Amino acid sequence: MDWSLVLASQGIETTIEHDPETGWALVVASADLGRALNAIRLYEAENPRWRWYQPVIRGAVWFDWTAWVWVALMAAFFVVSESRDGLRVAGVMDTAAFGRGQWWRLFTATCLHADLSHLALNSVVGLLFLGLAMGRYGSGVGLLAAQLAGAAGNLATVWLSGPEHRGLGASGVVMGALGLVAVQTLGLVREHPAWKRHVSAGLAAGVMLFVLLGMAPGTDIVAHTGGFVAGVLLGAALAPWPGLAHRAGVNLFAGLGFGVLLGCSWTLALLRAGGP
């Protein structure tokens, strides 16, 4: 159709025909054939293919709806913490308390939220990023990796914030899931010749989303940055193993590890605090 418009602009009469065996064609008079071919050649030379238009590498992006379990868990902790103030005191990320050996606060703080809007924001964004991360790396592996990245974000606040710093929220976990998703294309290293372009594009998109969502004024930017960087590093380690998402035993073990990690952390927190 584009070529027919080119020929029409040059005063060359043409018709578009379709043959079931040979496909589509432009029909011109014999006397106009030379002019038609020259016009089409010039048009193609002046209008090269848009170089950013690329085929999709894979036909599907998997989303794991098991991420709703994480959202429900965060909501349950919020409901309990609203009625029992001791839960929030026992689990908040307290830099000074961590310095006294209370390492479990790295994990318990990721389950607490300041108010309903804080919970809603992390739940909505976290459902998206965690669902994609869990779909790519596996339900258990993705969830455990995001949780470890969130704890790494809290650890970054210990190193870079003052001894009076106190924080809470699952945003480090959410940013960790974003980091996992940003480097998922590293798995293309062995199967796609243009893997460098796709990896850099995915990482650039992840960084842009991180800047938009994780660098907002009034938020814990250090924890967000630590969680995102840890997610990128964990994703880089996991990406070369695309089969993890389909290994039920590995994901079951990782899911149990996530449960045991939070369970032990909260048990120590409540025992140390004398219960909620």
FENCOR-V542808 format. One record per residue. RES is the residue in one small letter. BURIAL is 1 if it has 16 or more other ideal C-beta (glycine too) atoms within 10 Angstrom, else 0. D_FIRST is the distance of its C-alpha to the first C-alpha in whole Angstrom. Layout:
RES&BURIAL&D_FIRST + RES&BURIAL&D_FIRST
//
This chain:
m&0&0 + d&0&4 + w&0&5 + s&1&5 + l&0&6 + v&1&9 + l&1&10 + a&0&11 + s&0&13 + q&0&15 + g&0&15 + i&1&14 + e&0&13 + t&1&11 + t&0&10 + i&0&8 + e&0&11 + h&0&12 + d&0&15 + p&0&18 + e&0&19 + t&0&17 + g&0&13 + w&0&10 + a&0&10 + l&1&9 + v&0&12 + v&1&14 + a&0&17 + s&0&20 + a&0&21 + d&1&18 + l&0&17 + g&0&19 + r&0&17 + a&1&14 + l&0&15 + n&0&17 + a&1&14 + i&1&12 + r&0&15 + l&0&16 + y&1&13 + e&0&13 + a&0&17 + e&0&17 + n&0&15 + p&0&16 + r&0&16 + w&0&18 + r&0&21 + w&0&22 + y&0&20 + q&0&22 + p&0&22 + v&0&25 + i&0&28 + r&0&30 + g&0&28 + a&0&31 + v&0&33 + w&0&37 + f&1&39 + d&1&42 + w&0&44 + t&1&47 + a&1&47 + w&0&48 + v&0&52 + w&1&52 + v&1&51 + a&0&54 + l&0&56 + m&1&56 + a&0&56 + a&0&59 + f&1&61 + f&1&60 + v&0&62 + v&0&65 + s&1&65 + e&0&65 + s&0&68 + r&0&70 + d&0&70 + g&0&71 + l&1&68 + r&1&66 + v&0&69 + a&1&70 + g&1&66 + v&1&65 + m&1&64 + d&1&67 + t&1&67 + a&0&71 + a&1&71 + f&1&69 + g&0&71 + r&0&74 + g&0&72 + q&1&70 + w&0&67 + w&1&66 + r&1&65 + l&1&62 + f&1&61 + t&1&62 + a&1&61 + t&1&57 + c&1&58 + l&1&60 + h&1&58 + a&0&60 + d&0&58 + l&0&56 + s&0&53 + h&1&53 + l&1&53 + a&0&50 + l&1&48 + n&1&49 + s&1&49 + v&0&45 + v&1&44 + g&1&46 + l&1&45 + l&1&41 + f&1&42 + l&1&45 + g&1&42 + l&1&40 + a&1&43 + m&1&44 + g&1&41 + r&1&41 + y&1&44 + g&1&46 + s&1&48 + g&1&51 + v&1&50 + g&1&48 + l&1&50 + l&1&53 + a&1&51 + a&1&50 + q&1&54 + l&1&55 + a&1&52 + g&1&54 + a&1&57 + a&1&56 + g&1&55 + n&1&59 + l&1&60 + a&1&58 + t&1&60 + v&1&63 + w&0&63 + l&0&61 + s&1&63 + g&0&67 + p&0&69 + e&0&69 + h&1&65 + r&0&65 + g&1&61 + l&1&60 + g&1&56 + a&1&53 + s&1&51 + g&1&52 + v&1&51 + v&1&48 + m&1&47 + g&1&48 + a&1&45 + l&1&43 + g&1&44 + l&1&44 + v&1&40 + a&1&39 + v&1&40 + q&1&39 + t&1&36 + l&1&39 + g&1&39 + l&1&36 + v&0&38 + r&0&39 + e&0&36 + h&0&33 + p&0&33 + a&0&31 + w&1&34 + k&0&35 + r&0&32 + h&1&32 + v&1&36 + s&0&36 + a&0&33 + g&1&35 + l&1&38 + a&0&37 + a&0&35 + g&1&39 + v&1&40 + m&0&38 + l&1&39 + f&1&43 + v&0&43 + l&0&42 + l&1&44 + g&1&47 + m&0&48 + a&0&48 + p&0&52 + g&0&55 + t&1&54 + d&1&55 + i&0&53 + v&1&55 + a&1&55 + h&1&51 + t&1&51 + g&1&53 + g&1&51 + f&1&48 + v&1&49 + a&1&51 + g&1&48 + v&1&46 + l&1&49 + l&1&49 + g&1&45 + a&1&45 + a&0&48 + l&1&47 + a&1&43 + p&0&44 + w&0&45 + p&1&42 + g&0&44 + l&1&47 + a&1&45 + h&0&46 + r&0&49 + a&0&51 + g&0&54 + v&1&53 + n&1&52 + l&0&55 + f&0&57 + a&1&55 + g&1&55 + l&0&59 + g&1&59 + f&1&57 + g&0&60 + v&0&63 + l&1&62 + l&1&62 + g&0&65 + c&0&67 + s&1&66 + w&1&67 + t&0&70 + l&1&71 + a&1&70 + l&1&72 + l&0&75 + r&0&75 + a&0&75 + g&0&77 + g&0&75 + p&1&73
//
